[in-house]
Amino acid sequence: AQATRLDVELGPAHGHLVLKVSDNGVGIVPGSADAKTSLGLLGMRERALRLGGSIDISSAYGSGTQVAVSIPMGPSGWGA
């Protein structure tokens, strides 16, 4: 990834636990984040969905990557 900086945020937001991780690396080649061969990203998506949550991966090639995971908390979600 050739990143020299990594930022991590974790906290509650609108009834969800949100984790955001961003770096200043080279980014992800367009289209590769959704490829079936991206097993690490696919595994993260599956785990988030299993907990009733979602994951958003945004990247601009040459400008780093941000991954945001949102998991619901409370009676119907994780953390109940």
MMTF fields as JSON, N, C-alpha, C and O atoms, coordinates in Angstrom:
{
  "mmtfVersion": "1.0.0",
  "mmtfProducer": "UNKNOWN",
  "numBonds": 319,
  "numAtoms": 320,
  "numGroups": 80,
  "numChains": 1,
  "numModels": 1,
  "chainsPerModel": [1],
  "groupsPerChain": [80],
  "chainIdList": ["A"],
  "bondAtomList": [4, 2, 8, 6, 12, 10, 16, 14, 20, 18, 24, 22, 28, 26, 32, 30, 36, 34, 40, 38, 44, 42, 48, 46, 52, 50, 56, 54, 60, 58, 64, 62, 68, 66, 72, 70, 76, 74, 80, 78, 84, 82, 88, 86, 92, 90, 96, 94, 100, 98, 104, 102, 108, 106, 112, 110, 116, 114, 120, 118, 124, 122, 128, 126, 132, 130, 136, 134, 140, 138, 144, 142, 148, 146, 152, 150, 156, 154, 160, 158, 164, 162, 168, 166, 172, 170, 176, 174, 180, 178, 184, 182, 188, 186, 192, 190, 196, 194, 200, 198, 204, 202, 208, 206, 212, 210, 216, 214, 220, 218, 224, 222, 228, 226, 232, 230, 236, 234, 240, 238, 244, 242, 248, 246, 252, 250, 256, 254, 260, 258, 264, 262, 268, 266, 272, 270, 276, 274, 280, 278, 284, 282, 288, 286, 292, 290, 296, 294, 300, 298, 304, 302, 308, 306, 312, 310, 316, 314],
  "bondOrderList": [1, 1, 1, 1, 1, 1, 1, 1, 1, 1, 1, 1, 1, 1, 1, 1, 1, 1, 1, 1, 1, 1, 1, 1, 1, 1, 1, 1, 1, 1, 1, 1, 1, 1, 1, 1, 1, 1, 1, 1, 1, 1, 1, 1, 1, 1, 1, 1, 1, 1, 1, 1, 1, 1, 1, 1, 1, 1, 1, 1, 1, 1, 1, 1, 1, 1, 1, 1, 1, 1, 1, 1, 1, 1, 1, 1, 1, 1, 1],
  "groupList": [{"groupName": "ALA", "atomNameList": ["N", "CA", "C", "O"], "elementList": ["N", "C", "C", "O"], "formalChargeList": [0, 0, 0, 0], "bondAtomList": [1, 0, 2, 1, 3, 2], "bondOrderList": [1, 1, 2], "singleLetterCode": "A", "chemCompType": "L-PEPTIDE LINKING"}, {"groupName": "GLN", "atomNameList": ["N", "CA", "C", "O"], "elementList": ["N", "C", "C", "O"], "formalChargeList": [0, 0, 0, 0], "bondAtomList": [1, 0, 2, 1, 3, 2], "bondOrderList": [1, 1, 2], "singleLetterCode": "Q", "chemCompType": "L-PEPTIDE LINKING"}, {"groupName": "THR", "atomNameList": ["N", "CA", "C", "O"], "elementList": ["N", "C", "C", "O"], "formalChargeList": [0, 0, 0, 0], "bondAtomList": [1, 0, 2, 1, 3, 2], "bondOrderList": [1, 1, 2], "singleLetterCode": "T", "chemCompType": "L-PEPTIDE LINKING"}, {"groupName": "ARG", "atomNameList": ["N", "CA", "C", "O"], "elementList": ["N", "C", "C", "O"], "formalChargeList": [0, 0, 0, 0], "bondAtomList": [1, 0, 2, 1, 3, 2], "bondOrderList": [1, 1, 2], "singleLetterCode": "R", "chemCompType": "L-PEPTIDE LINKING"}, {"groupName": "LEU", "atomNameList": ["N", "CA", "C", "O"], "elementList": ["N", "C", "C", "O"], "formalChargeList": [0, 0, 0, 0], "bondAtomList": [1, 0, 2, 1, 3, 2], "bondOrderList": [1, 1, 2], "singleLetterCode": "L", "chemCompType": "L-PEPTIDE LINKING"}, {"groupName": "ASP", "atomNameList": ["N", "CA", "C", "O"], "elementList": ["N", "C", "C", "O"], "formalChargeList": [0, 0, 0, 0], "bondAtomList": [1, 0, 2, 1, 3, 2], "bondOrderList": [1, 1, 2], "singleLetterCode": "D", "chemCompType": "L-PEPTIDE LINKING"}, {"groupName": "VAL", "atomNameList": ["N", "CA", "C", "O"], "elementList": ["N", "C", "C", "O"], "formalChargeList": [0, 0, 0, 0], "bondAtomList": [1, 0, 2, 1, 3, 2], "bondOrderList": [1, 1, 2], "singleLetterCode": "V", "chemCompType": "L-PEPTIDE LINKING"}, {"groupName": "GLU", "atomNameList": ["N", "CA", "C", "O"], "elementList": ["N", "C", "C", "O"], "formalChargeList": [0, 0, 0, 0], "bondAtomList": [1, 0, 2, 1, 3, 2], "bondOrderList": [1, 1, 2], "singleLetterCode": "E", "chemCompType": "L-PEPTIDE LINKING"}, {"groupName": "GLY", "atomNameList": ["N", "CA", "C", "O"], "elementList": ["N", "C", "C", "O"], "formalChargeList": [0, 0, 0, 0], "bondAtomList": [1, 0, 2, 1, 3, 2], "bondOrderList": [1, 1, 2], "singleLetterCode": "G", "chemCompType": "PEPTIDE LINKING"}, {"groupName": "PRO", "atomNameList": ["N", "CA", "C", "O"], "elementList": ["N", "C", "C", "O"], "formalChargeList": [0, 0, 0, 0], "bondAtomList": [1, 0, 2, 1, 3, 2], "bondOrderList": [1, 1, 2], "singleLetterCode": "P", "chemCompType": "L-PEPTIDE LINKING"}, {"groupName": "HIS", "atomNameList": ["N", "CA", "C", "O"], "elementList": ["N", "C", "C", "O"], "formalChargeList": [0, 0, 0, 0], "bondAtomList": [1, 0, 2, 1, 3, 2], "bondOrderList": [1, 1, 2], "singleLetterCode": "H", "chemCompType": "L-PEPTIDE LINKING"}, {"groupName": "LYS", "atomNameList": ["N", "CA", "C", "O"], "elementList": ["N", "C", "C", "O"], "formalChargeList": [0, 0, 0, 0], "bondAtomList": [1, 0, 2, 1, 3, 2], "bondOrderList": [1, 1, 2], "singleLetterCode": "K", "chemCompType": "L-PEPTIDE LINKING"}, {"groupName": "SER", "atomNameList": ["N", "CA", "C", "O"], "elementList": ["N", "C", "C", "O"], "formalChargeList": [0, 0, 0, 0], "bondAtomList": [1, 0, 2, 1, 3, 2], "bondOrderList": [1, 1, 2], "singleLetterCode": "S", "chemCompType": "L-PEPTIDE LINKING"}, {"groupName": "ASN", "atomNameList": ["N", "CA", "C", "O"], "elementList": ["N", "C", "C", "O"], "formalChargeList": [0, 0, 0, 0], "bondAtomList": [1, 0, 2, 1, 3, 2], "bondOrderList": [1, 1, 2], "singleLetterCode": "N", "chemCompType": "L-PEPTIDE LINKING"}, {"groupName": "ILE", "atomNameList": ["N", "CA", "C", "O"], "elementList": ["N", "C", "C", "O"], "formalChargeList": [0, 0, 0, 0], "bondAtomList": [1, 0, 2, 1, 3, 2], "bondOrderList": [1, 1, 2], "singleLetterCode": "I", "chemCompType": "L-PEPTIDE LINKING"}, {"groupName": "MET", "atomNameList": ["N", "CA", "C", "O"], "elementList": ["N", "C", "C", "O"], "formalChargeList": [0, 0, 0, 0], "bondAtomList": [1, 0, 2, 1, 3, 2], "bondOrderList": [1, 1, 2], "singleLetterCode": "M", "chemCompType": "L-PEPTIDE LINKING"}, {"groupName": "TYR", "atomNameList": ["N", "CA", "C", "O"], "elementList": ["N", "C", "C", "O"], "formalChargeList": [0, 0, 0, 0], "bondAtomList": [1, 0, 2, 1, 3, 2], "bondOrderList": [1, 1, 2], "singleLetterCode": "Y", "chemCompType": "L-PEPTIDE LINKING"}, {"groupName": "TRP", "atomNameList": ["N", "CA", "C", "O"], "elementList": ["N", "C", "C", "O"], "formalChargeList": [0, 0, 0, 0], "bondAtomList": [1, 0, 2, 1, 3, 2], "bondOrderList": [1, 1, 2], "singleLetterCode": "W", "chemCompType": "L-PEPTIDE LINKING"}],
  "groupTypeList": [0, 1, 0, 2, 3, 4, 5, 6, 7, 4, 8, 9, 0, 10, 8, 10, 4, 6, 4, 11, 6, 12, 5, 13, 8, 6, 8, 14, 6, 9, 8, 12, 0, 5, 0, 11, 2, 12, 4, 8, 4, 4, 8, 15, 3, 7, 3, 0, 4, 3, 4, 8, 8, 12, 14, 5, 14, 12, 12, 0, 16, 8, 12, 8, 2, 1, 6, 0, 6, 12, 14, 9, 15, 8, 9, 12, 8, 17, 8, 0],
  "groupIdList": [1, 2, 3, 4, 5, 6, 7, 8, 9, 10, 11, 12, 13, 14, 15, 16, 17, 18, 19, 20, 21, 22, 23, 24, 25, 26, 27, 28, 29, 30, 31, 32, 33, 34, 35, 36, 37, 38, 39, 40, 41, 42, 43, 44, 45, 46, 47, 48, 49, 50, 51, 52, 53, 54, 55, 56, 57, 58, 59, 60, 61, 62, 63, 64, 65, 66, 67, 68, 69, 70, 71, 72, 73, 74, 75, 76, 77, 78, 79, 80],
  "secStructList": [7, 7, 7, 1, 7, 3, 3, 3, 3, 3, 3, 3, 3, 6, 6, 3, 3, 3, 3, 3, 3, 3, 3, 7, 1, 7, 7, 7, 7, 6, 6, 4, 4, 4, 7, 6, 6, 7, 2, 2, 2, 2, 2, 2, 2, 2, 2, 2, 2, 2, 6, 6, 7, 3, 3, 3, 3, 3, 3, 7, 6, 6, 1, 7, 3, 3, 3, 3, 3, 3, 3, 3, 5, 1, 6, 6, 1, 5, 6, 7],
  "xCoordList": [0.824, 0.0, 0.859, 0.397, 2.097, 3.045, 2.53, 2.845, 1.755, 1.223, 2.271, 3.051, 2.279, 3.141, 2.316, 2.863, 0.994, 0.107, -1.138, -1.661, -1.607, -2.818, -3.632, -3.121, -4.89, -5.784, -6.882, -7.44, -7.194, -8.225, -9.177, -8.748, -10.471, -11.51, -12.485, -12.841, -12.921, -13.901, -14.842, -14.404, -16.144, -17.093, -18.523, -18.786, -19.451, -20.869, -21.345, -20.85, -22.325, -22.947, -24.325, -24.44, -25.358, -26.735, -27.106, -27.684, -26.78, -27.138, -26.233, -26.551, -25.132, -24.181, -22.805, -22.479, -22.02, -20.61, -19.895, -20.042, -19.124, -18.493, -16.974, -16.417, -16.326, -14.868, -14.459, -14.919, -13.595, -13.065, -11.55, -10.899, -11.011, -9.568, -9.207, -9.767, -8.283, -7.87, -6.353, -5.688, -5.824, -4.38, -4.085, -4.983, -2.838, -2.422, -1.602, -0.728, -1.892, -1.148, -1.524, -2.101, -1.191, -1.422, -2.872, -3.252, -3.682, -5.08, -5.282, -4.346, -6.509, -6.897, -7.186, -7.845, -6.699, -6.958, -8.474, -9.148, -9.02, -10.469, -11.032, -10.512, -12.114, -12.778, -12.242, -12.93, -11.029, -10.456, -11.047, -10.983, -11.617, -12.203, -13.411, -13.728, -14.092, -15.267, -14.962, -15.863, -13.71, -13.335, -13.456, -13.175, -13.872, -14.018, -12.678, -12.637, -11.584, -10.255, -9.723, -8.68, -10.416, -10.007, -10.553, -11.514, -9.926, -10.464, -10.482, -11.396, -9.496, -9.481, -10.67, -11.342, -10.928, -12.063, -13.39, -14.343, -13.448, -14.651, -14.952, -16.107, -13.917, -14.089, -14.608, -15.456, -14.092, -14.584, -16.049, -16.826, -16.438, -17.848, -18.75, -19.803, -18.326, -19.118, -19.281, -20.369, -18.237, -18.315, -19.236, -20.018, -19.146, -20.017, -21.482, -22.347, -21.754, -23.127, -23.662, -24.835, -22.824, -23.228, -23.694, -24.541, -23.143, -23.522, -24.617, -24.929, -25.194, -26.256, -25.739, -26.508, -24.464, -23.853, -23.507, -23.979, -22.662, -22.243, -20.795, -20.238, -20.208, -18.843, -18.794, -19.399, -18.07, -17.904, -16.412, -15.679, -15.974, -14.571, -14.476, -15.049, -13.752, -13.577, -12.09, -11.304, -11.729, -10.33, -10.214, -11.006, -9.234, -8.88, -7.439, -6.56, -7.189, -5.855, -4.845, -4.959, -3.876, -2.868, -3.183, -2.376, -4.36, -4.769, -5.191, -5.842, -4.85, -5.171, -6.524, -7.245, -6.846, -8.055, -8.702, -8.014, -10.037, -10.779, -11.744, -12.478, -11.725, -12.658, -13.483, -12.931, -14.811, -15.718, -16.654, -17.353, -16.666, -17.536, -18.534, -18.165, -19.803, -20.88, -21.671, -22.199, -21.748, -22.446, -23.513, -23.199, -24.784, -25.83, -25.626, -25.186, -25.952, -25.878, -27.309, -28.238, -27.467, -28.777, -29.54, -28.954, -30.863, -31.676, -31.603, -31.651, -31.487, -31.481, -30.107, -29.964, -29.103, -27.771, -26.718, -27.023, -25.478, -24.339, -24.305, -24.716, -23.837, -23.696, -24.941, -25.009, -25.928, -27.179, -26.963, -27.901],
  "yCoordList": [-1.207, 0.0, 1.258, 2.333, 1.122, 2.237, 3.403, 4.558, 3.116, 4.168, 4.601, 3.785, 5.88, 6.413, 6.918, 7.328, 6.887, 7.356, 6.484, 6.1, 6.175, 5.401, 6.079, 6.33, 6.372, 6.972, 5.978, 5.336, 5.851, 4.928, 5.681, 6.369, 5.55, 6.146, 5.045, 4.212, 5.029, 4.06, 4.768, 5.447, 4.615, 5.243, 5.024, 4.497, 5.439, 5.29, 6.395, 7.522, 6.043, 7.024, 6.51, 5.508, 7.191, 6.877, 5.42, 4.769, 4.901, 3.536, 2.462, 1.275, 2.863, 1.927, 2.138, 3.229, 1.088, 1.205, 1.338, 0.48, 2.403, 2.687, 2.682, 3.336, 1.925, 1.88, 2.426, 1.941, 3.434, 3.996, 3.892, 4.307, 3.336, 3.212, 3.824, 3.442, 4.762, 5.384, 5.495, 5.624, 5.443, 5.59, 6.521, 6.916, 6.854, 7.734, 6.97, 7.536, 5.681, 4.834, 5.06, 6.088, 4.091, 4.226, 3.983, 4.253, 3.482, 3.231, 1.866, 1.077, 1.605, 0.324, 0.551, 1.522, -0.335, -0.25, -0.291, -1.159, 0.634, 0.668, -0.7, -1.366, -1.102, -2.369, -3.55, -4.564, -3.455, -4.616, -4.838, -5.958, -3.821, -3.988, -4.908, -5.553, -4.979, -5.831, -7.167, -7.984, -7.395, -8.636, -9.825, -9.71, -10.954, -12.18, -12.687, -13.509, -12.209, -12.644, -11.813, -12.147, -10.742, -9.919, -10.549, -10.056, -11.645, -12.436, -11.687, -11.884, -10.833, -10.059, -9.112, -9.034, -8.399, -7.473, -8.233, -7.808, -9.353, -10.176, -10.699, -10.703, -11.142, -11.627, -10.547, -10.811, -9.319, -8.208, -7.933, -7.698, -7.958, -7.74, -8.809, -8.497, -10.06, -11.159, -11.027, -11.267, -10.656, -10.509, -9.354, -9.474, -8.245, -7.107, -7.488, -7.183, -8.144, -8.555, -9.54, -9.474, -10.447, -11.44, -10.754, -11.287, -9.582, -8.832, -7.801, -6.97, -7.857, -6.919, -5.556, -4.597, -5.459, -4.178, -4.039, -4.782, -3.054, -2.782, -2.319, -1.953, -2.348, -1.872, -1.032, -1.372, 0.06, 0.933, 1.112, 1.519, 0.808, 0.947, 1.995, 1.838, 3.058, 4.098, 4.323, 4.367, 4.463, 4.631, 5.316, 5.077, 6.15, 6.747, 6.34, 6.646, 5.659, 5.154, 6.305, 7.302, 6.138, 7.161, 8.095, 8.962, 7.923, 8.85, 8.168, 8.803, 6.921, 6.25, 5.562, 5.576, 4.957, 4.147, 4.426, 4.666, 4.394, 4.478, 3.31, 3.038, 2.626, 1.535, 1.937, 2.263, 1.915, 2.25, 1.076, 0.644, 0.559, -0.547, -0.021, 0.653, -0.332, 0.124, -1.108, -1.854, -1.314, -2.463, -1.921, -1.116, -2.352, -1.855, -2.321, -3.443, -1.445, -1.773, -1.809, -1.308, -2.401, -2.363, -3.669, -4.71, -3.621, -4.823, -5.766, -6.983, -5.234, -6.127, -6.302, -7.004, -5.687, -5.764, -6.15, -6.525, -6.054, -6.389, -5.439, -4.284, -5.904, -5.053, -5.041, -4.298, -5.855, -5.893, -6.546, -6.665],
  "zCoordList": [0.0, 0.0, 0.0, -0.384, 0.428, 0.471, 1.31, 1.024, 2.321, 3.185, 4.201, 4.692, 4.506, 5.556, 6.729, 7.753, 6.574, 7.634, 7.65, 6.604, 8.866, 9.06, 10.156, 11.247, 9.868, 10.856, 11.191, 10.301, 12.49, 12.95, 13.862, 14.788, 13.596, 14.437, 14.826, 13.991, 16.084, 16.563, 17.505, 18.433, 17.274, 18.173, 17.734, 16.654, 18.595, 18.273, 17.335, 17.371, 16.489, 15.603, 15.206, 14.501, 15.654, 15.249, 15.504, 14.634, 16.686, 17.046, 16.456, 16.524, 15.892, 15.304, 15.932, 16.4, 15.93, 16.263, 14.925, 14.054, 14.756, 13.473, 13.631, 14.512, 12.754, 12.687, 11.33, 10.296, 11.33, 10.082, 10.112, 11.07, 9.054, 8.903, 7.552, 6.525, 7.555, 6.293, 6.249, 7.277, 5.027, 4.855, 3.685, 2.942, 3.541, 2.454, 1.426, 0.769, 1.293, 0.369, -1.084, -1.439, -1.914, -3.349, -3.743, -4.882, -2.834, -3.153, -3.777, -3.908, -4.154, -4.742, -6.218, -6.59, -7.038, -8.475, -8.691, -8.136, -9.488, -9.71, -10.11, -11.004, -9.421, -9.694, -8.918, -8.803, -8.376, -7.69, -6.301, -5.794, -5.671, -4.338, -4.378, -3.379, -5.519, -5.649, -6.31, -6.502, -6.656, -7.33, -6.38, -5.187, -6.916, -6.12, -5.61, -4.695, -6.189, -5.752, -4.589, -4.026, -4.219, -3.076, -1.802, -1.212, -1.388, -0.284, 1.037, 1.839, 1.284, 2.527, 2.604, 3.632, 1.526, 1.488, 1.508, 2.161, 0.795, 0.789, 2.187, 2.614, 2.904, 4.271, 5.206, 6.059, 5.046, 5.88, 5.596, 6.521, 4.321, 3.954, 4.584, 5.14, 4.49, 5.041, 6.552, 7.075, 7.248, 8.705, 9.096, 10.039, 8.38, 8.672, 8.429, 9.249, 7.317, 7.007, 8.03, 8.397, 8.494, 9.499, 10.789, 11.507, 11.078, 12.273, 11.986, 12.838, 10.79, 10.43, 10.01, 9.938, 9.736, 9.414, 7.951, 7.091, 7.706, 6.334, 6.339, 7.374, 5.162, 4.998, 3.731, 2.714, 3.816, 2.66, 2.431, 3.333, 1.228, 0.874, -0.217, -1.295, 0.068, -0.94, -1.151, -0.204, -2.416, -2.75, -4.101, -5.013, -4.202, -5.481, -5.73, -4.924, -6.825, -7.092, -7.019, -7.73, -6.155, -5.942, -4.781, -4.446, -4.159, -3.096, -1.799, -0.969, -1.598, -0.354, -0.369, -1.367, 0.773, 0.911, 2.252, 3.244, 2.282, 3.541, 3.596, 2.646, 4.735, 4.99, 6.2, 7.25, 6.056, 7.158, 7.385, 6.469, 8.608, 8.991, 10.002, 10.963, 9.777, 10.664, 11.122, 10.297, 12.444, 13.025, 13.974, 14.851, 13.815, 14.705, 16.149, 16.397, 17.085, 18.51, 19.053, 18.419, 20.218, 20.852, 20.74, 20.443, 20.981, 21.096, 19.895, 20.074, 18.677, 17.515, 16.905, 15.904, 17.48, 16.886, 17.891, 19.023, 17.468, 18.309, 19.498, 19.388, 20.584, 21.767, 22.632, 23.611, 22.281, 23.063, 24.396, 25.185]
}
